[in-house]
Structures are given as structure tokens and as C-alpha cells.
């Protein structure tokens, strides 16, 4: 008697359910995305989770305008070549997360200082139009 691979069967079943869901909800998702994109002024991406499986339906790749010097672009390209990132925008996002993780205390101090500047600015004389 052949051995049944329960995990493989569950994965196949989950993928079939997610594909079916994708097809049956397409028109509704397009309508929702149009409203959300107009409201939030951002692209919408869709994904679904079924059990332990996940599937991305759409992945919005939004260009980021940056002015980087050659050495900075080379650093991003090194991250791509090393397999850390698939694109310059992904490499840049990785670098931003690294700074956020390793400099969280400093960033919090900076945010607090900026909040204080805003409060003091608001206490000042009202601007005339």
C-alpha cells in the first residue's frame, strides 16, 4: 500500500483553494483596490493565507525616487549580488530596516526632539497670510 504524504496533500489542497479564491474574487478585488488606491494614494497588493500556506496575488513594485552617489549605488548592487536583495529598492529597504533596528534609541530621541520643535513652533506667534 502506498504511503500518503499528508503534508504534500495539504499543501496542494491549500494552493487549489487559494487559486480558486483568486479567480472567484477577482472582480471584487479590482473594485476594492480601485477605491483603496484612490483613498490612500498608494498601490494595493493582495495576498491570501490558507492554513500554513500563503500566496501573493499581486505585488506592487513602486519606484522610489532617490539621488544616490555612485558608491551608494554600488553598495546596493553588492547587496543584490550577495543575494540579500533582489533589486536596488529592496536593498534600500533592507538598509533602512537595519538602521531602524540598530539605531532605534537614537531615532526615538530624534523623533522626540522634532516633536518638541513642533510644539514650540505652535506656541509661537501666529503666521499672517
C-alpha positions as CSV (number, residue, x, y, z in Angstrom):
1,X,0.0,0.0,0.0
2,X,1.5,3.4,-1.0
3,X,2.4,5.9,1.7
4,X,0.2,9.0,1.8
5,X,2.1,12.3,2.2
6,X,-0.4,14.2,4.3
7,X,1.7,17.4,4.3
8,X,2.1,17.4,0.5
9,X,-1.7,16.8,0.1
10,X,-2.5,19.7,2.5
11,X,-0.2,22.0,0.5
12,X,-1.8,21.0,-2.8
13,X,-5.3,21.4,-1.4
14,X,-4.4,24.9,0.1
15,X,-2.9,26.0,-3.2
16,X,-6.0,24.9,-5.1
17,X,-8.3,26.7,-2.6
18,X,-6.2,29.9,-2.9
19,X,-6.2,29.8,-6.7
20,X,-10.0,29.2,-6.8
21,X,-10.5,32.1,-4.3
22,X,-8.3,34.3,-6.5
23,X,-10.4,33.6,-9.6
24,X,-13.8,33.9,-7.9
25,X,-12.9,37.2,-6.2
26,X,-11.0,38.9,-9.0
27,X,-13.7,41.5,-9.9
28,X,-14.4,42.4,-6.3
29,X,-10.7,42.8,-5.5
30,X,-10.2,45.0,-8.5
31,X,-13.1,47.3,-7.4
32,X,-11.9,47.4,-3.8
33,X,-8.3,48.1,-5.0
34,X,-9.5,51.0,-7.1
35,X,-11.3,52.6,-4.2
36,X,-8.4,51.9,-1.8
37,X,-5.8,53.3,-4.2
38,X,-7.9,56.5,-4.7
39,X,-8.4,56.9,-1.0
40,X,-4.9,56.1,0.3
41,X,-3.0,57.4,-2.8
42,X,-1.0,54.1,-2.8
43,X,-0.9,50.9,-4.8
44,X,-2.7,47.9,-3.3
45,X,-1.2,44.4,-3.1
46,X,-3.2,41.2,-2.5
47,X,-2.2,38.0,-0.7
48,X,-4.1,35.2,0.9
49,X,-3.3,32.7,3.6
50,X,-4.8,29.2,3.8
51,X,-3.6,27.1,6.7
52,X,0.2,27.2,6.6
53,X,0.3,28.3,3.0
54,X,0.4,31.8,1.7
55,X,0.2,33.2,-1.8
56,X,0.8,36.7,-3.2
57,X,-1.7,37.7,-5.9
58,X,-0.3,41.0,-6.8
59,X,2.9,42.6,-5.7
60,X,3.2,46.3,-6.2
61,X,6.7,47.4,-7.2
62,X,6.6,51.1,-6.8
63,X,9.7,53.0,-8.0
64,X,11.4,55.1,-5.4
65,X,13.0,58.4,-6.4
66,X,16.4,58.7,-4.9
67,X,19.6,60.6,-5.7
68,X,22.4,58.3,-4.7
69,X,26.1,58.7,-5.4
70,X,28.0,56.0,-7.3
71,X,29.4,54.4,-4.1
72,X,25.9,54.2,-2.6
73,X,24.5,52.6,-5.7
74,X,27.5,50.2,-5.7
75,X,26.7,49.3,-2.1
76,X,23.1,48.5,-3.1
77,X,24.4,46.4,-6.0
78,X,26.7,44.5,-3.6
79,X,23.6,43.5,-1.6
80,X,21.9,42.3,-4.7
81,X,25.0,40.4,-5.9
82,X,25.2,38.8,-2.4
83,X,21.6,37.6,-2.6
84,X,20.5,39.9,0.3
85,X,18.1,41.7,-2.0
86,X,16.6,41.2,-5.5
87,X,16.6,44.9,-6.5
88,X,18.0,48.3,-5.5
89,X,14.7,49.3,-3.9
90,X,14.7,46.1,-1.9
91,X,18.3,46.6,-0.9
92,X,17.5,50.2,0.2
93,X,14.5,48.9,2.2
94,X,16.8,46.3,3.8
95,X,19.3,49.1,4.7
96,X,16.5,51.3,6.2
97,X,15.3,48.4,8.3
98,X,18.9,47.7,9.5
99,X,19.2,51.3,10.6
100,X,15.8,51.2,12.3
101,X,16.7,48.0,14.2
102,X,20.2,49.1,15.3
103,X,19.6,52.8,15.9
104,X,16.1,52.6,17.4
105,X,17.1,54.5,20.6
106,X,18.7,57.4,18.6
107,X,15.7,57.5,16.2
108,X,13.4,57.8,19.2
109,X,15.4,60.7,20.6
110,X,15.4,62.4,17.2
111,X,11.6,62.0,16.9
112,X,11.1,63.3,20.5
113,X,13.3,66.3,19.6
114,X,11.3,67.0,16.5
115,X,8.0,66.8,18.4
116,X,9.4,69.4,20.9
117,X,10.4,71.7,18.0
118,X,6.8,71.3,16.6
119,X,5.3,72.2,20.0
120,X,7.5,75.3,20.4
121,X,6.7,76.4,16.8
122,X,3.0,76.1,17.5
123,X,3.4,78.2,20.7
124,X,5.0,81.0,18.7
125,X,3.2,83.9,17.0
126,X,0.6,83.0,14.5
127,X,1.7,83.4,10.9
128,X,-0.1,86.0,8.8
129,X,-1.5,85.2,5.4
